[in-house]
């Protein structure tokens, strides 16, 4: 590596949500193994992020690596137009059997945001097929669905960065999300905005779209399963579609295979991504039920109008098959439960800390909400100096470790959070 590679990176390469003139620091990672990221200077960091919800088995997993190596030797990629292959067929069989009942038709795409675009397009084409075109969606405030334009248009219109593009984005309807927490007693009041909006406006809506149980990037909030059941009942009543964005919640993160399983509901359209490949390659899927697929296919268009170049990339499908095969014995359920217990005993007492507003834990997700925003750059450096990889944002310091994390590694992550709350004020503004 050239001496000034880091400065090249800072000068020429955009990182997620960063400035070219005032770039945030970056850390040079040379390899990653199990739950550790290894820096160029030899330091090893315990990973509390799972590379943004994705690396559920940790890094460098031999089963996933072997599946990928075998697939590389056979065929890393081939177009999907007019061609099929066993990695895709095996994966779609698995997805249909794992996801909630009735989701029988699968579209494989390249990222979470694209899966959401595909879901939006499916809903639009469904209503075209019914000869009753509808263009508006109902989404939740504090929701997050991705960075492409269709996905941005259904993100929180005020608090998200997507307000920057407001004039360009399709206008949709937004309601307050439920306040009732995951394990509170359900409060009927929480359903009122949804009931009221649908009563007044259902005839214009193509679909309700939400992140089941966990609103992720928009605030890391965990809400009550009854709200999902209500959304399902009302979408049935009014004959509109229910789209579940399970890109962050899918594959066990909340303690169930999918967020929808907490409520025992099946959406009409479901998006998965992130942990689909165990976090090694980008791949997503949008599943829908036969009725929606038939309505689209029997419409004047005659087909569903989307087809990415790297659709069903065999290498990514092979990784996904290996990752799902590792989850199939459901041992992850006890790992996630153990993580949840440890997060609860380590983090919940922080509720009494003067700098903390709230602490919440669900499955392998632990969130400490602070009274003031964190200084991401300085706090992250402090975390790195303390041997952990934690990337806070806004007023949220959170953990979502790989399911295979050991209890001593998790202790290290928790202790770093406990300690950081007593740092001088330039860390926590
Ligand atoms: N939906 C949700 C719920 C997400 O959390 C994300 C990513 N954070 C996306 C969609 C977009 O996925 P991607 O970053 O793979 O485009």
Boltz pocket constraint, residues with backbone or C-beta under 6 A from the ligand:
constraints:
  - pocket:
      binder: B
      contacts: [[A, 111], [A, 112], [A, 113], [A, 114], [A, 116], [A, 144], [A, 145], [A, 146], [A, 147], [A, 211], [A, 216], [A, 217], [A, 245], [A, 246], [A, 247], [A, 248], [A, 273], [A, 274]]
      max_distance: 6.0
